[in-house]
Structure formats: C-alpha cells, structure tokens
Amino acid sequence: MYYEHLENMQHMNITILSEDNAFDYEDYLTADVAENLSRDYYKGIVVEEDEGDAPLAAMVFEIAGIEEQETTEAVIHFLKIEYEEAAGLLFDSYKELIESYDVKKSTFMISVSEEDDSIKEKKALADAGFNVRLTEGDEIITDLEELLALPIMKSRKVPDTIFSLNEMTTRGFRNAISKSVMSGRKGVCPDLALLPFSWFDSDVSCYSEHDGNVDGLLLFHKMPSGMIAIQLMVAMSGDAQKILLGMMRKFVISLEENYGPGTKVVLNRHNYSSLALTEKLLPGGFGIPVYKGSRQEQ
C-alpha cells in the first residue's frame, strides 16, 4: 500500500458499489452507468470524505473472461476524478479488488469530457501505470432520422425469415444465445450468457431464422437515458451480409414504429463484422473521442 503520500486523505472513505447501493450514486455516475452494477461482473468504487458527501472520485469496471477460464481482464468503463489526491486511494482499492479475480491485465476506454478534456482522469491513469492515448472510440451515436435516410431504407421490404425478438420464446432465446456464445460471438457483452431476456429491447431487437434454426441476432438495450445501444450483431450461417442488412432494416422500421425521430442509437464497431457494416451504412460516421490504454497486472 502507498497511503503515506495521502496526508490529506486520512478521513476518506471507500464505498464498494453494487446493485444494492448503486442508486445512491446514480446522479454522479449517471443512470446509464449505474444500471450496469446489477450485472454479475460489474464492480464500482467511490471515494468520499464522509458517507453521503459528494464523491471525490469514482470508477466502474467489468471483470471479463471468468466464465470461459480465459485470461481474466478488467475493463474500466467509467472513471471520474474530482479531487486529484483521491485518485491514489481509488486505484489502491481497485488493485485490491481485482487481485481476488486473478486479473492479468487492465484496460480502459473512457469518453473525453467536453468541459475539461478529462485532464484529471488522464493524469490519474498515467500515475497509476497505465499507458494512455487519445483516439477515436468504437461507438458511433446516430439517430432515427439518420438511419431512415440510409440507402437500405429505400425499400421497406423485410425478408420473411426475419422476426421481431418479441416473437421468440424465452427458451428459444436462451438456445440462440448459447449458440452465439459457443461460437465465440458475444458482441459488446462478455457476460452475454448471463443477461436476462428482459435486458434486451424486444420491440426493436430482431432475429433471423431458417428452417427452424436461428442464424442471426441483432440485439439492442434501451438505456435509462433513452438511448438504444447495440449489444450483439451476429449472422451464424448462410449469406451473412444479407442477413445482417435485413435485420438492420427490420430494426430501423421497428425503431420508427416504437420511438420518436430524435431517438439516439449507439452503434459499436467492436469487431470486423460490425466495423464493416457500420462503414457501409455510415461511411462518414466518427467515433466518440476516448482515452484508451492498459497496464499489466501480473
């Protein structure tokens, strides 16, 4: 431990965040971040002077790779530093928590604040031993109006092999998710196998089925802020591009039927297939600026 340099931090308290207390810090974390603490492998830490005071620093991270006994990685999704001297205590606590999961590597990708360019967060990460670089993130934020203007929407015809997720049984959903996970495709959700059916917006999510076999999934989650975020986009057989484009058309039509024209949609270019499709649909799309980096833990 290296608390000696934190002479002004003697009365600081560490609170470990979980589903039970995440709501207490929702305003600080944002509801979109706080809701993830209901997921099994999401953890959070808050540094505050006294319980109930405004946080001085906070972090939310995910433990990935446990289920498959892969190399375990911790992914920091949220970091906020109000008081520089609290950062050391925050990262000390983080180190303690991840040791119990035998984490080999920590990575992060955090959005750059428009107000101050996230200077404090960048410094805290560098001081904690992370390499830090500014780059274009994987996420692109678009809206229903822009999606309706896509070339694929010149036709509203959806193949009769593509269905709304609300037409799928829970058992069918679990089988389809298992098939996707077994093939190594989890979208942006390392914990995909653990997420309940209700996590996904069944009104706009959809799937492809041929001869009774699900061979495509396009799943979205409605965030507390109202944004619709992609979770999984996968075609598991046949003409993958045809399946993906058909599901995307179905998604846009369903989005128009269920939400207003200003609805924001978060697309994520997390692998080659999603990158290729996004480039095809939104060639001028630019990812959210982020700080990205990593450090080895063991």
C-alpha positions as CSV (number, residue, x, y, z in Angstrom):
1,M,0.0,0.0,0.0
2,Y,1.1,3.5,-0.6
3,Y,-1.2,5.6,1.5
4,E,1.7,7.5,3.1
5,H,1.7,10.3,0.5
6,L,-2.0,10.9,1.1
7,E,-1.7,13.0,4.2
8,N,-4.9,14.9,3.4
9,M,-6.8,11.7,2.8
10,Q,-6.9,10.3,6.4
11,H,-10.7,10.7,6.6
12,M,-11.5,9.5,3.2
13,N,-13.9,6.6,2.9
14,I,-14.1,3.9,0.3
15,T,-17.5,2.6,-0.7
16,I,-17.7,-0.5,-2.9
17,L,-20.6,-0.2,-5.3
18,S,-23.1,-3.0,-6.0
19,E,-26.7,-3.3,-7.2
20,D,-27.8,-2.6,-3.6
21,N,-26.3,0.9,-3.3
22,A,-25.8,2.0,-7.0
23,F,-29.0,4.0,-6.9
24,D,-27.5,6.2,-4.1
25,Y,-24.8,7.4,-6.6
26,E,-26.9,7.4,-9.7
27,D,-26.7,11.2,-10.1
28,Y,-22.9,11.1,-10.0
29,L,-22.4,8.0,-12.1
30,T,-25.3,8.7,-14.5
31,A,-28.2,6.2,-14.7
32,D,-26.7,4.6,-17.8
33,V,-23.5,3.7,-15.9
34,A,-25.2,2.8,-12.6
35,E,-27.6,0.2,-14.1
36,N,-24.7,-1.9,-15.1
37,L,-23.9,-2.6,-11.5
38,S,-26.8,-5.0,-11.5
39,R,-24.7,-7.3,-13.7
40,D,-22.7,-10.0,-12.0
41,Y,-19.2,-8.9,-13.1
42,Y,-19.5,-5.2,-12.9
43,K,-17.9,-3.6,-9.9
44,G,-17.6,0.0,-8.7
45,I,-15.7,2.1,-6.2
46,V,-16.4,5.5,-4.8
47,V,-14.1,7.7,-2.7
48,E,-15.9,10.2,-0.4
49,E,-14.9,12.3,2.6
50,D,-17.8,11.1,4.7
51,E,-20.7,8.8,3.8
52,G,-23.3,10.8,2.0
53,D,-20.9,13.6,0.8
54,A,-20.4,14.3,-2.8
55,P,-17.9,11.7,-4.3
56,L,-14.3,12.8,-4.7
57,A,-13.5,10.0,-7.2
58,A,-15.3,7.0,-8.7
59,M,-14.8,4.1,-11.0
60,V,-16.9,1.4,-12.6
61,F,-15.3,-1.6,-14.2
62,E,-16.0,-5.1,-15.5
63,I,-14.3,-8.4,-14.9
64,A,-14.2,-10.3,-18.3
65,G,-13.1,-13.8,-19.1
66,I,-14.1,-15.6,-15.9
67,E,-16.8,-17.9,-17.4
68,E,-14.6,-19.3,-20.1
69,Q,-11.5,-19.6,-17.9
70,E,-9.7,-17.3,-20.3
71,T,-7.1,-14.8,-19.2
72,T,-9.1,-12.6,-16.9
73,E,-9.1,-8.9,-17.8
74,A,-10.6,-5.9,-16.0
75,V,-12.1,-3.3,-18.2
76,I,-12.6,0.2,-16.7
77,H,-15.7,1.7,-18.3
78,F,-16.2,4.8,-16.1
79,L,-13.7,7.0,-14.3
80,K,-14.3,10.4,-12.7
81,I,-11.8,12.3,-10.6
82,E,-13.0,15.4,-8.7
83,Y,-10.0,15.6,-6.3
84,E,-6.6,14.6,-7.5
85,E,-5.5,13.3,-4.1
86,A,-8.4,10.8,-4.0
87,A,-7.1,9.1,-7.2
88,G,-4.3,7.2,-5.4
89,L,-6.8,5.7,-2.9
90,L,-9.2,4.8,-5.7
91,F,-6.6,2.9,-7.6
92,D,-5.2,1.2,-4.5
93,S,-8.7,-0.1,-3.8
94,Y,-9.1,-1.1,-7.4
95,K,-5.9,-3.1,-7.2
96,E,-7.1,-4.9,-4.1
97,L,-10.4,-5.8,-5.7
98,I,-9.1,-7.2,-8.9
99,E,-6.4,-9.4,-7.2
100,S,-9.2,-11.6,-5.9
101,Y,-10.2,-12.4,-9.6
102,D,-6.6,-13.1,-10.7
103,V,-6.7,-10.3,-13.3
104,K,-3.8,-10.4,-15.6
105,K,-4.4,-7.2,-17.5
106,S,-6.4,-3.9,-17.0
107,T,-7.7,-1.9,-19.9
108,F,-9.9,1.2,-20.2
109,M,-11.8,3.2,-22.7
110,I,-13.4,6.4,-21.3
111,S,-15.1,9.2,-23.1
112,V,-13.3,12.5,-23.2
113,S,-15.2,15.3,-21.3
114,E,-16.0,18.3,-23.5
115,E,-15.7,20.5,-20.4
116,D,-12.0,19.9,-19.4
117,D,-10.8,17.1,-21.8
118,S,-10.7,14.7,-18.8
119,I,-7.3,16.0,-17.7
120,K,-7.6,14.7,-14.1
121,E,-8.7,11.3,-15.3
122,K,-5.8,11.1,-17.8
123,K,-3.3,12.1,-15.2
124,A,-4.7,9.6,-12.6
125,L,-4.4,6.8,-15.1
126,A,-0.9,7.7,-16.1
127,D,0.1,8.0,-12.5
128,A,-1.4,4.5,-11.8
129,G,0.9,3.0,-14.5
130,F,-1.4,2.9,-17.5
131,N,-0.4,3.9,-21.0
132,V,-2.8,6.5,-22.2
133,R,-3.7,7.6,-25.7
134,L,-6.3,9.8,-27.3
135,T,-8.1,8.0,-30.1
136,E,-11.4,7.5,-31.9
137,G,-13.7,5.2,-29.9
138,D,-15.6,2.2,-31.2
139,E,-19.0,3.8,-30.5
140,I,-20.9,6.0,-33.0
141,I,-24.0,7.8,-31.9
142,T,-26.6,8.3,-34.6
143,D,-30.4,8.9,-34.6
144,L,-33.5,7.5,-36.1
145,E,-33.7,10.3,-38.7
146,E,-30.2,9.5,-40.0
147,L,-31.0,5.8,-40.0
148,L,-34.2,6.3,-42.0
149,A,-32.1,8.1,-44.7
150,L,-29.8,5.1,-45.2
151,P,-29.8,3.6,-48.7
152,I,-31.0,0.3,-47.3
153,M,-34.2,2.1,-46.3
154,K,-35.2,2.9,-49.9
155,S,-37.0,-0.4,-49.7
156,R,-39.1,-1.3,-46.6
157,K,-39.3,-5.0,-47.6
158,V,-38.0,-7.3,-44.8
159,P,-37.3,-11.0,-45.6
160,D,-40.0,-13.3,-44.2
161,T,-37.2,-15.1,-42.3
162,I,-36.6,-12.1,-40.0
163,F,-38.7,-11.6,-36.9
164,S,-39.1,-9.2,-34.0
165,L,-37.5,-10.5,-30.8
166,N,-40.9,-10.3,-29.1
167,E,-41.9,-13.3,-31.2
168,M,-39.3,-15.5,-29.7
169,T,-39.9,-17.7,-26.7
170,T,-37.6,-17.4,-23.7
171,R,-36.4,-20.9,-24.3
172,G,-35.7,-20.1,-28.0
173,F,-33.8,-17.0,-26.9
174,R,-31.6,-18.9,-24.5
175,N,-30.8,-21.5,-27.2
176,A,-29.9,-18.8,-29.7
177,I,-27.7,-17.0,-27.1
178,S,-25.9,-20.3,-26.3
179,K,-25.3,-20.9,-29.9
180,S,-23.8,-17.4,-30.4
181,V,-21.6,-17.7,-27.2
182,M,-20.4,-21.2,-28.2
183,S,-19.2,-19.8,-31.5
184,G,-17.3,-17.1,-29.6
185,R,-19.5,-14.2,-30.5
186,K,-20.7,-12.1,-27.6
187,G,-21.0,-8.7,-29.1
188,V,-20.2,-6.0,-26.6
189,C,-21.3,-8.2,-23.7
190,P,-18.6,-10.6,-22.2
191,D,-21.4,-11.6,-19.8
192,L,-23.9,-12.2,-22.7
193,A,-24.7,-15.7,-21.4
194,L,-25.9,-14.3,-18.1
195,L,-28.0,-11.4,-19.3
196,P,-31.8,-12.0,-18.9
197,F,-34.2,-11.8,-21.9
198,S,-35.6,-8.6,-20.3
199,W,-32.2,-6.8,-20.7
200,F,-32.9,-6.5,-24.5
201,D,-35.5,-4.3,-26.1
202,S,-37.7,-6.9,-27.7
203,D,-39.7,-4.3,-29.6
204,V,-36.7,-3.3,-31.8
205,S,-34.3,-6.2,-31.5
206,C,-34.8,-9.0,-34.1
207,Y,-33.5,-12.3,-35.3
208,S,-33.2,-14.4,-38.5
209,E,-34.5,-18.0,-38.7
210,H,-34.2,-20.5,-41.5
211,D,-35.8,-24.0,-41.3
212,G,-36.4,-23.6,-37.6
213,N,-32.8,-22.6,-36.8
214,V,-31.9,-19.2,-35.6
215,D,-29.0,-18.0,-37.7
216,G,-28.9,-14.3,-36.9
217,L,-29.3,-12.0,-33.9
218,L,-29.5,-8.2,-33.7
219,L,-30.0,-7.2,-30.1
220,F,-30.4,-3.8,-28.5
221,H,-30.7,-2.5,-25.0
222,K,-32.7,0.6,-24.0
223,M,-30.6,2.6,-21.6
224,P,-32.1,4.7,-18.8
225,S,-31.3,7.9,-20.7
226,G,-33.5,6.6,-23.6
227,M,-30.6,5.8,-26.0
228,I,-30.8,2.5,-27.8
229,A,-27.5,0.7,-27.6
230,I,-26.4,-2.3,-29.8
231,Q,-25.4,-5.4,-27.8
232,L,-25.0,-8.1,-30.3
233,M,-24.9,-8.3,-34.1
234,V,-24.2,-11.7,-35.5
235,A,-25.0,-13.9,-38.5
236,M,-24.2,-17.6,-37.9
237,S,-24.8,-19.2,-41.3
238,G,-25.6,-18.6,-44.9
239,D,-25.2,-15.2,-46.6
240,A,-24.0,-13.2,-43.5
241,Q,-24.2,-9.7,-45.2
242,K,-27.7,-10.4,-46.5
243,I,-28.9,-11.5,-43.0
244,L,-27.3,-8.5,-41.3
245,L,-28.6,-5.9,-43.7
246,G,-32.1,-7.5,-43.5
247,M,-32.0,-7.4,-39.7
248,M,-30.8,-3.8,-39.7
249,R,-33.7,-2.8,-42.0
250,K,-36.1,-4.6,-39.6
251,F,-34.5,-2.7,-36.7
252,V,-34.9,0.7,-38.2
253,I,-38.6,0.0,-39.2
254,S,-39.3,-1.2,-35.6
255,L,-37.5,1.8,-34.1
256,E,-39.7,4.2,-36.2
257,E,-42.8,2.3,-35.0
258,N,-41.9,2.5,-31.3
259,Y,-39.8,5.6,-30.8
260,G,-39.6,9.3,-31.8
261,P,-37.5,10.7,-34.6
262,G,-34.9,12.2,-32.2
263,T,-34.1,8.8,-30.6
264,K,-30.4,8.3,-30.3
265,V,-28.8,5.0,-31.3
266,V,-25.4,3.8,-30.2
267,L,-23.6,1.5,-32.6
268,N,-20.4,-0.2,-31.7
269,R,-17.6,-1.2,-34.1
270,H,-16.2,-3.9,-31.8
271,N,-15.2,-6.4,-34.4
272,Y,-14.6,-6.7,-38.1
273,S,-18.2,-7.6,-39.0
274,S,-19.6,-4.6,-37.1
275,L,-16.9,-2.3,-38.4
276,A,-17.6,-3.4,-42.0
277,L,-21.4,-3.0,-41.7
278,T,-21.0,0.4,-39.9
279,E,-18.6,1.7,-42.6
280,K,-21.1,0.5,-45.3
281,L,-24.1,2.2,-43.6
282,L,-22.5,5.3,-42.1
283,P,-19.3,5.9,-44.1
284,G,-18.9,9.4,-42.6
285,G,-19.6,8.3,-39.0
286,F,-16.9,9.3,-36.5
287,G,-16.5,7.5,-33.1
288,I,-16.7,9.3,-29.8
289,P,-13.3,10.7,-28.7
290,V,-11.9,8.5,-25.9
291,Y,-8.8,7.9,-23.8
292,K,-7.7,4.3,-24.2
293,G,-4.9,2.2,-22.7
294,S,-3.9,-0.7,-20.5
295,R,-1.4,-2.0,-17.9
296,Q,-0.3,-5.5,-17.0
297,E,-1.3,-6.6,-13.5
298,Q,0.7,-9.8,-13.1
